[in-house]
Amino acid sequence: MMLKNVLVIILVIIAVSSQEERPADVTKGYTKPIQFYETTSVRLFWEASTSTKEKTSISYTVTYCRLNFPDTCTTLESTNGLTLVLKSLNKDTYYQYKIQVRDQQNQTGAKPYENYFRTERKNSCQPGHFRCTDSAQCVFSNRTCNGIQDCGDGSDERIDAGCSAPRYAPKDVQLVGAGSTVAEIKWISVPQSDRPYLYNILIQDGTDDDQTKNIRTGFAAILISATLDGLLPNREYTIKIRAVNVVGSGIYSDPLKFKTARLDLPTLEMPKNASVTPILYQESTSIKLSWSSPTDLKGNNPSLITYQVNYCSINKKCDKFTEKASRTTALLTDLQRSHIYQFTIRVFNENMESDDEKSTYTNIFKTVSKDTCRSNFFTCTQSPQCVQQDRKCDGLINCSDRSDESEAAGCELPHFFGKISIKDVSYNTAILQFEPSRDPKQRIRGYEIENMVTKETQLIRHSTLSHERIIKVTFVGLKPLTHYEFRVRAVNPTGTGLWSPPSKTRTTAKPTPKPTTTDPRSGDTTTSTRRPKPTMEPAESSSGLSNNEKVGVAVAIILAVLLVIITVVIVTRDKSKNGKKPEYTVKQGVSNPSYVEGEV
C-alpha cells in the first residue's frame, strides 16, 4: 500500500513538472488593415510568450477562417516574429483567428489565444486618386469629371468627386426653317468642361401645355441641330435649350421665338438644270453644284425657300445630305476619285414641304482621276499652288488667293459671342468697349463694329495673341438726343462671324453756350469774361505797357528832370564866378573850414 502511494505521488510530481514546462500562452493580439488594400488584407500582431524556460525557441501558429465557416480555415506559422499578413480576404467580412504557442520540444501552450476581426468595406486610395463611393475602386484624380465613367458606380462623374451640373447655357440658338408643323433649329453647345450628354428643348406656345424634347449628343459636339415636329400651323412658339450631364441640368439659353407657317402653301417645282464644276486643283475629291431657283414661287416667301442635296455612289443607298440652306449652290467634298455619283436637289417651300416628283432634280457626275497637287498637299482653289495640309487654317495666308484660310479648305468662321457695352456717351461722341476673344483657334485678326443707325463701320485690327484685355472704340459726329445701336463681330482670314447682340444708347443734349455781354461804347459782343475798364492815362500808359514797364518809364523821366536841374545850377554858378568874386566867410572857432578863399 505504501508503495502504491509513492507511485501516485511520483506521477503527480511528473505531471506537475510537465505542466510547468509548457510555454506561456499569448495573452493579447490585434489586427490592422493594410493601407490601400483594407478590403482584402490585414496585418496581425500579438505579444510575445512569457515562457519561464530560459533560451527556449518559441514559434507561433496562426489559424484563421471566416466566422462560422470552419472549412475556410488557413494556417500560417511564424518562427521569428510577432506579426503576420493575412491576404486574399473578402471585403466587409468577419474572420476569427487563433494563435497557438509552440516550443522547441513541440509542446504547445495550455490554451490558444482567440479573437476576431472584420475587413473594411472600401479601400483607401493613394494620393492623386479618387476612391469610388460604392465600388471598391481607385481612379486617378485627373480622370474625374471628364464625362467618362471610370468607377463602376459612376461616382467619379457625380457630386462625390466634386463634379457640378453644367454652368453655361447654349449659345446662338437659331431658326434654320419653320414649316406649318415642323421647325429646324441649331445652336452652339456648352463647353466640353460641362460634360453634356443631353439637351432639353423647352417648347412653349403660350398655353399651359409645354413640351420638352430631349436631344442626345456627345459632349465634344460644337454645332448641334434638331428638328421639332408635331407643331401647330400658324402659331407662335418660344423655345429655350439647356444642357444636362450626370449631375443635373444647367441654365436655359436665351429664348428663340418663331411662328409656324400656314397650311395652304403649295409645293414648288424644281428647275430641271444644274451645273457640276470641279473645284480647281481638287478635281478628284470636290465638286461644286449650282442650280436656279424656281420661277413660280406660288405665294412663298423667297427668303424662306430652302434647298438640300442628297448624294451617293451610283446605285447605292443615298445617305449623305447637305445642310438645308437658302443658297443655290452646294460644295460636295471627300469624294472618291474617278467615281460616278448620283445627286438629287430638293426644293422646300415655306412650310418645309416638297413633292417627290415636282420638287426634285436628279442627275449624275464623275470625278476626275487625279488632282494637280499630291494628296498630302492642299490645292489652292484659284491659284496654281500646293500647300501642305498642316499649314491650312493656321491664320497665315499661304495661297495667293487666300483659299487655304477659306471655307473651301475646311476653315471655320470665328465663333465670337462677346457683347459690346457703352463706356461713355456725350452729345456727339460714343465710347464703346468689349472684351476680345483669347482663343488662338479662332485666328481672329480684327473686329468690325457697326453703328446700326448710320451704317457706319469701324474695323479694329487685333490678334488673339495681343495682350489687350479690353478694346475701346470711339464713334464721333453723332447727333444730340438721338438713339443709337452698336454691335460687333469678329473677323478672321476666312471671313466674318455672327454679329453680337446690339447695345443701345442715347446721346446727351448739346451743352448751352456761355452768356455774352455787349460793350456799350463799341457795340462789340464779347463773352461774359470782363476786360479791364479803360481809363484816361498818359500816352505811355495807353501804349499797352505792363506795370513794370510803366514804373521803369517813370523812373527814367524823374532822372532826366534831375539831370536838367543839375545842369542849370552848374551853368548859373559858372556865370556868377566870372562876374563877381565870390565872398567866403570863415566862421570863428572853426579849425577846419570847409572852403579856403580862392579855392573851390
C-alpha positions in Angstrom: 0.0 0.0 0.0 2.8 2.4 0.8 4.5 1.6 -2.5 1.3 2.4 -4.4 1.0 5.8 -2.7 4.7 6.5 -3.6 4.0 5.8 -7.2 1.0 8.1 -7.3 3.0 10.9 -5.7 5.7 10.4 -8.3 3.2 10.5 -11.2 1.6 13.7 -9.8 5.1 15.3 -9.4 5.9 14.3 -13.0 2.6 15.7 -14.3 3.0 19.0 -12.4 6.6 19.2 -13.6 5.4 18.6 -17.2 2.7 21.2 -16.9 5.1 23.8 -15.6 7.4 23.1 -18.6 4.6 24.2 -21.1 5.3 27.5 -22.9 3.3 30.5 -21.7 0.3 31.4 -23.9 -0.2 34.6 -25.9 -2.5 37.0 -24.0 -3.1 39.8 -26.4 -3.4 40.2 -30.2 -4.9 42.7 -32.6 -5.2 43.4 -36.4 -4.5 46.5 -38.5 -5.8 46.9 -42.1 -3.1 47.2 -44.9 -3.3 50.7 -46.3 -4.8 50.9 -49.8 -5.8 47.2 -49.5 -8.0 47.3 -46.5 -10.8 45.2 -48.0 -8.6 42.1 -48.7 -5.6 42.3 -46.3 -4.8 42.8 -42.6 -1.7 42.6 -40.5 -2.0 40.5 -37.3 0.1 41.5 -34.2 0.5 39.7 -30.9 2.6 40.0 -27.7 5.4 37.5 -27.1 5.0 34.5 -24.9 6.4 34.9 -21.4 7.8 31.4 -21.1 9.7 30.5 -17.9 12.2 28.5 -19.7 15.5 30.2 -20.5 16.8 30.1 -24.0 13.7 28.4 -25.2 12.9 28.7 -29.0 9.3 29.7 -29.4 7.2 29.6 -32.6 3.6 30.7 -33.3 0.9 29.0 -35.4 -2.0 31.2 -36.6 -5.2 29.7 -37.9 -7.9 32.0 -39.4 -11.1 31.5 -41.2 -14.5 33.1 -41.9 -16.6 33.3 -38.8 -18.7 30.1 -38.5 -17.2 28.6 -41.7 -14.5 26.2 -40.4 -14.0 24.7 -43.8 -12.4 28.0 -45.0 -9.6 28.0 -42.4 -6.0 28.7 -43.3 -2.9 28.0 -41.1 0.3 30.1 -41.1 3.4 29.8 -38.9 5.8 32.5 -37.6 9.2 31.3 -36.2 11.0 34.6 -35.8 8.4 37.4 -35.4 5.3 38.6 -33.7 3.3 39.5 -36.8 1.8 38.0 -40.0 0.0 39.4 -43.0 -3.4 37.7 -43.8 -4.2 38.1 -47.5 -6.9 37.2 -50.0 -9.7 38.1 -47.6 -13.3 39.0 -48.5 -14.3 42.6 -48.1 -16.7 43.6 -45.3 -16.5 40.1 -43.7 -16.0 38.8 -40.2 -13.0 36.4 -39.5 -11.9 34.5 -36.4 -8.3 33.6 -35.6 -6.3 31.6 -33.1 -2.7 32.0 -32.0 -1.0 28.8 -30.7 2.4 28.9 -28.9 4.9 26.0 -29.5 8.4 25.5 -28.1 11.3 23.5 -29.5 10.2 20.4 -27.7 7.0 20.8 -29.7 5.0 21.4 -26.6 2.1 23.9 -27.0 0.6 26.3 -24.6 -2.3 25.4 -22.4 -4.9 27.4 -24.4 -4.6 29.3 -27.8 -5.4 33.0 -27.9 -8.7 33.6 -29.9 -10.2 36.7 -31.3 -12.0 38.0 -34.4 -11.8 41.0 -36.9 -13.8 42.5 -39.7 -12.4 43.6 -43.1 -13.1 47.1 -44.4 -15.9 47.8 -46.9 -13.7 50.0 -49.2 -10.1 50.5 -49.8 -8.4 53.9 -49.2 -6.7 55.4 -52.2 -3.2 56.6 -52.7 -2.6 60.4 -53.1 -3.6 61.6 -56.5 -6.5 59.1 -56.7 -10.3 59.3 -56.1 -12.0 56.4 -54.2 -15.2 55.4 -55.8 -18.2 55.8 -53.5 -19.9 52.4 -53.7 -17.5 50.3 -55.7 -14.0 49.2 -54.4 -12.0 51.2 -57.0 -9.5 53.9 -57.1 -9.2 56.1 -60.2 -6.7 58.9 -61.0 -7.9 62.3 -59.8 -7.4 63.8 -63.2 -9.9 61.2 -64.6 -12.8 62.6 -62.6 -15.4 65.0 -64.0 -14.3 64.3 -67.6 -17.5 62.9 -69.0 -16.3 59.3 -68.9 -17.3 56.9 -66.1 -14.3 55.1 -64.6 -15.9 53.9 -61.4 -18.3 51.0 -61.6 -20.9 53.1 -59.7 -20.3 56.2 -61.8 -19.3 58.3 -58.7 -16.3 59.8 -60.5 -18.7 61.9 -62.5 -21.0 62.9 -59.7 -21.0 65.4 -56.8 -18.9 62.9 -54.7 -16.0 63.7 -56.9 -16.6 67.4 -56.9 -18.4 67.5 -60.2 -21.1 70.0 -61.0 -24.1 70.5 -63.3 -23.5 72.5 -66.5 -22.5 76.1 -65.7 -23.1 77.5 -69.1 -26.1 78.0 -71.4 -26.2 77.0 -75.1 -25.4 80.0 -77.4 -26.5 81.3 -80.7 -29.8 79.5 -80.9 -31.1 80.0 -84.5 -34.0 79.0 -86.6 -33.0 77.2 -89.7 -36.5 77.0 -91.1 -40.1 76.6 -89.9 -43.0 74.9 -91.7 -46.6 74.5 -90.7 -45.9 71.6 -88.3 -42.2 71.3 -88.2 -39.2 73.5 -87.4 -35.5 73.0 -87.6 -33.1 74.8 -85.2 -29.4 74.8 -84.4 -27.2 76.1 -81.6 -23.6 76.2 -80.3 -23.0 73.7 -77.5 -21.8 74.5 -74.0 -18.1 74.0 -73.3 -16.8 70.4 -73.1 -15.9 71.1 -69.4 -19.7 70.9 -68.7 -19.7 67.3 -69.9 -23.2 67.4 -71.6 -24.7 64.2 -72.9 -28.2 65.6 -73.4 -30.0 68.8 -74.2 -33.5 69.7 -73.0 -35.5 71.8 -75.5 -38.5 73.5 -73.8 -41.2 74.3 -76.4 -43.9 76.9 -75.3 -46.8 78.1 -77.3 -48.4 80.5 -74.8 -50.6 77.8 -73.2 -50.0 75.6 -70.2 -49.2 72.7 -72.5 -45.4 73.0 -72.6 -43.4 70.3 -74.4 -39.9 69.1 -73.8 -37.8 67.4 -76.4 -34.5 65.6 -75.5 -31.6 65.6 -77.9 -28.7 63.2 -77.0 -25.3 64.2 -78.2 -21.7 63.7 -77.4 -20.1 66.4 -75.2 -17.5 67.0 -77.9 -20.0 68.3 -80.4 -19.9 72.0 -81.2 -22.7 72.8 -83.7 -25.9 70.9 -82.9 -29.1 70.8 -84.8 -32.6 69.4 -84.0 -35.9 69.0 -85.7 -39.1 69.9 -83.8 -42.2 68.1 -85.1 -45.8 67.9 -84.0 -46.2 71.7 -84.1 -49.4 73.5 -84.9 -49.7 75.7 -88.0 -49.8 79.5 -87.9 -48.8 79.6 -84.2 -46.1 81.5 -82.3 -43.6 79.4 -80.4 -40.8 80.1 -77.9 -38.1 77.6 -77.2 -35.2 77.5 -74.7 -32.4 75.0 -74.5 -30.3 73.8 -71.6 -27.5 71.2 -71.2 -27.7 68.1 -69.0 -24.9 66.0 -67.5 -24.9 63.1 -65.0 -25.0 65.6 -62.1 -28.0 67.6 -63.3 -29.4 70.3 -65.6 -27.8 73.6 -66.5 -29.3 77.0 -67.2 -31.6 77.8 -70.2 -30.4 79.7 -73.2 -31.9 83.0 -74.4 -35.4 82.3 -75.8 -35.9 81.9 -79.5 -39.3 83.0 -80.9 -40.7 82.0 -84.3 -44.1 81.4 -86.0 -45.1 78.3 -87.9 -46.4 78.8 -91.5 -50.0 78.3 -92.6 -51.1 75.1 -94.2 -52.3 76.2 -97.6 -49.0 76.8 -99.3 -48.3 74.7 -102.5 -45.1 72.9 -103.1 -42.6 74.3 -105.6 -41.3 72.9 -108.9 -37.5 72.4 -109.1 -35.9 73.7 -112.4 -34.6 70.8 -114.4 -31.0 72.1 -114.7 -27.8 72.1 -112.6 -24.2 72.5 -113.3 -21.3 70.5 -111.9 -18.0 72.3 -111.6 -14.9 70.6 -110.3 -13.0 72.6 -107.7 -9.8 73.7 -109.3 -6.8 71.6 -108.2 -9.2 69.4 -106.2 -10.9 67.8 -109.1 -10.8 64.3 -107.9 -12.5 64.8 -104.5 -14.6 68.0 -104.7 -17.2 69.5 -106.9 -19.5 72.5 -106.8 -23.2 72.1 -107.7 -25.1 75.2 -108.9 -28.8 75.5 -109.9 -31.5 78.0 -110.5 -34.3 78.9 -108.1 -38.0 78.2 -109.1 -39.5 80.8 -111.4 -43.0 80.5 -109.9 -42.9 81.0 -106.1 -46.6 80.3 -105.7 -47.0 82.8 -102.8 -44.0 81.6 -100.8 -41.6 84.0 -99.2 -38.4 83.7 -101.3 -36.2 84.2 -98.2 -37.8 81.1 -96.6 -37.3 78.7 -99.6 -34.6 76.2 -98.8 -32.7 73.5 -100.7 -31.0 70.3 -99.8 -28.7 68.0 -101.8 -28.7 64.2 -101.4 -25.8 62.4 -103.0 -24.1 58.9 -103.0 -22.3 56.5 -105.3 -24.5 55.5 -108.1 -26.9 52.6 -107.4 -26.1 52.8 -103.7 -28.2 53.9 -100.8 -28.1 57.7 -100.7 -27.4 58.6 -97.0 -25.4 61.8 -97.4 -27.2 65.1 -97.1 -26.1 68.7 -97.2 -27.5 71.2 -94.6 -30.7 72.9 -95.7 -29.9 76.4 -96.9 -31.4 79.1 -99.0 -28.3 79.4 -101.3 -28.5 77.8 -104.7 -25.0 76.2 -104.6 -23.5 73.3 -102.6 -20.0 72.1 -102.1 -19.6 68.3 -102.1 -16.3 67.1 -100.7 -14.5 63.9 -99.6 -15.5 62.2 -102.8 -13.6 59.3 -104.4 -11.5 59.9 -107.4 -12.6 58.6 -110.8 -16.0 57.6 -109.3 -19.6 58.1 -110.6 -22.1 59.8 -108.2 -25.7 60.5 -108.4 -27.3 63.5 -106.7 -30.8 64.9 -106.1 -31.6 68.5 -105.4 -34.8 69.1 -103.5 -36.6 72.4 -103.0 -38.7 73.1 -99.9 -41.5 75.7 -99.7 -42.1 78.0 -96.8 -43.7 75.1 -94.9 -40.5 73.0 -95.5 -42.6 70.7 -97.7 -41.7 69.3 -101.1 -43.1 67.0 -103.7 -41.1 63.8 -104.6 -41.7 64.4 -108.3 -42.1 68.1 -109.0 -39.7 69.4 -106.3 -36.6 67.4 -107.2 -34.0 67.2 -109.9 -31.7 64.2 -110.2 -28.5 63.7 -112.3 -25.0 62.1 -112.2 -21.4 63.2 -112.4 -18.0 61.6 -112.4 -14.9 62.8 -110.5 -11.5 63.0 -112.3 -8.7 60.6 -111.8 -6.1 62.9 -110.2 -5.5 66.3 -108.7 -3.0 68.8 -109.8 -1.3 68.5 -106.4 -0.1 65.5 -104.3 -2.6 64.0 -101.8 -0.6 65.3 -98.8 -0.9 68.9 -100.1 -3.9 71.3 -100.3 -4.5 72.7 -103.7 -5.3 76.4 -103.7 -8.7 77.0 -105.1 -8.0 79.6 -107.8 -4.2 79.9 -107.8 -1.9 77.1 -109.1 -0.3 76.4 -105.7 0.0 73.4 -103.4 0.2 73.9 -99.7 1.0 71.3 -97.0 -2.2 70.1 -95.3 -0.9 71.1 -91.8 -0.5 74.7 -93.0 -4.2 75.2 -93.7 -6.3 77.2 -91.3 -3.3 78.3 -89.3 -4.0 82.1 -89.6 -1.3 82.6 -92.2 -2.0 83.2 -95.9 -0.1 80.6 -98.0 -2.2 80.6 -101.1 -2.2 83.8 -103.1 -6.0 83.5 -103.4 -6.2 83.1 -99.6 -8.1 79.8 -100.1 -6.0 78.0 -97.5 -7.9 80.0 -95.0 -11.3 79.8 -96.6 -14.3 77.5 -96.0 -13.2 75.5 -99.1 -10.2 74.4 -97.0 -12.3 73.4 -94.1 -11.6 76.6 -92.1 -14.3 78.0 -89.8 -15.6 81.5 -89.4 -14.9 83.0 -86.0 -17.1 82.0 -83.1 -17.0 85.2 -81.1 -20.0 85.7 -78.8 -19.0 88.7 -76.8 -21.1 91.7 -76.3 -20.2 95.3 -76.8 -21.0 97.8 -74.0 -21.3 101.5 -73.7 -18.3 103.1 -71.8 -19.3 106.7 -72.1 -21.5 108.9 -74.3 -21.8 112.7 -74.9 -23.9 114.8 -77.3 -21.8 113.9 -80.4 -19.5 111.0 -79.2 -19.9 107.4 -78.0 -17.1 105.4 -76.5 -17.7 101.6 -76.7 -15.7 98.7 -75.3 -15.8 94.9 -75.4 -13.6 92.0 -74.3 -11.8 90.3 -77.2 -11.6 86.6 -77.7 -8.3 85.0 -76.4 -8.8 81.6 -78.2 -6.0 81.2 -80.8 -8.0 78.6 -82.7 -10.4 81.4 -83.8 -7.5 83.0 -85.8 -9.1 86.4 -85.2 -7.4 89.3 -87.0 -9.8 92.1 -86.1 -13.2 93.2 -85.2 -15.9 95.0 -87.1 -18.0 97.5 -85.1 -21.2 98.8 -86.7 -23.4 101.8 -85.9 -26.7 100.2 -86.9 -28.4 103.6 -87.3 -25.9 105.3 -89.6 -24.5 102.0 -91.0 -21.0 103.4 -90.3 -18.5 100.6 -89.5 -15.0 100.6 -88.0 -12.5 97.8 -88.5 -10.2 97.3 -85.5 -7.1 95.2 -86.2 -6.5 92.9 -83.3 -4.9 89.4 -82.8 -5.7 86.8 -80.2 -2.0 86.9 -79.4 -2.3 90.5 -78.3 -2.3 91.4 -74.6 -5.2 93.9 -74.6 -8.0 92.6 -72.3 -10.4 95.4 -73.3 -10.8 97.1 -76.7 -12.3 100.6 -76.8 -13.8 102.2 -79.9 -15.0 105.8 -80.4 -17.7 107.0 -82.7 -17.8 110.8 -83.3 -20.1 113.1 -85.3 -23.2 111.8 -83.7 -26.4 113.8 -83.3 -27.5 115.1 -79.9 -30.5 113.5 -78.2 -30.5 110.5 -80.7 -30.9 106.8 -80.1 -28.1 104.6 -81.5 -27.4 100.9 -81.5 -24.0 99.3 -81.9 -22.8 95.7 -82.5 -19.5 93.9 -83.1 -18.4 90.8 -84.9 -15.0 89.1 -85.3 -13.0 88.8 -88.5 -10.5 86.1 -89.4 -8.9 85.2 -92.7 -12.0 83.0 -93.5 -14.5 85.8 -93.1 -16.7 87.5 -90.6 -18.6 85.8 -87.8 -22.0 86.4 -86.4 -23.0 89.8 -85.0 -23.1 90.2 -81.3 -26.4 91.3 -79.6 -26.8 95.1 -80.1 -26.1 97.6 -77.3 -28.4 100.7 -77.2 -27.6 104.2 -76.0 -28.8 107.8 -76.5 -26.6 110.8 -76.9 -26.9 113.7 -74.5 -28.1 117.3 -75.2 -25.6 119.7 -76.6 -24.1 122.0 -73.9 -25.6 125.5 -73.7 -23.0 128.3 -74.7 -21.8 130.7 -72.0 -23.8 134.0 -71.7 -22.4 137.1 -73.6 -22.2 140.9 -72.9 -22.0 143.9 -75.2 -19.6 146.8 -74.8 -21.9 150.0 -74.9 -19.2 152.2 -76.4 -18.1 149.9 -79.2 -21.1 147.7 -79.8 -18.9 144.6 -79.9 -20.3 141.4 -78.4 -17.9 139.6 -76.1 -18.1 136.7 -73.7 -19.0 137.1 -70.1 -15.3 137.4 -69.2 -14.8 141.1 -68.4 -11.9 143.0 -69.8 -10.2 145.8 -67.6 -12.2 149.0 -67.9 -10.3 151.6 -70.0 -9.1 154.7 -68.1 -7.6 158.0 -69.1 -3.8 157.7 -68.7 -0.8 159.4 -70.2 0.4 158.3 -73.6 2.9 155.9 -72.0 0.1 154.1 -70.1 -2.1 153.7 -73.2 0.6 152.0 -75.2 -0.1 148.7 -73.8 2.9 148.7 -71.4 2.9 146.4 -68.4 3.0 147.7 -64.8 6.7 147.0 -64.5 7.4 148.8 -67.8 5.4 151.8 -66.6 7.5 152.1 -63.4 10.7 152.0 -65.4 9.5 154.8 -67.7 8.5 157.0 -64.7 11.9 156.5 -63.0 13.7 157.4 -66.3 11.6 160.6 -66.6 12.5 161.6 -63.0 16.2 161.0 -63.5 16.1 163.1 -66.7 14.4 166.0 -64.9 17.1 165.8 -62.1 19.8 165.9 -64.7 18.4 169.0 -66.3 18.2 170.8 -62.9 21.8 169.9 -62.0 23.0 171.2 -65.4 21.1 174.5 -64.9 22.6 175.0 -61.5 26.2 174.4 -62.7 25.8 176.8 -65.6 24.4 179.5 -63.3 27.3 179.2 -60.9 29.8 179.5 -63.7 28.3 182.8 -64.8 28.4 184.2 -61.3 32.0 183.2 -60.9 33.1 185.2 -64.0 31.2 188.4 -63.0 31.9 188.9 -59.3 34.5 187.4 -57.0 32.7 185.2 -54.6 32.8 186.0 -50.8 33.6 183.2 -48.4 33.3 183.7 -44.7 35.4 181.7 -42.3 33.5 181.3 -39.1 35.3 181.9 -35.9 36.4 179.0 -33.9 36.3 176.6 -36.8 39.7 175.0 -37.1 38.9 173.2 -40.4 36.8 175.4 -42.6 35.1 173.8 -45.5 36.4 176.2 -48.0 39.7 178.2 -48.5 39.4 181.6 -50.1 40.3 181.4 -53.7 39.6 177.7 -54.0 36.5 175.8 -54.5 
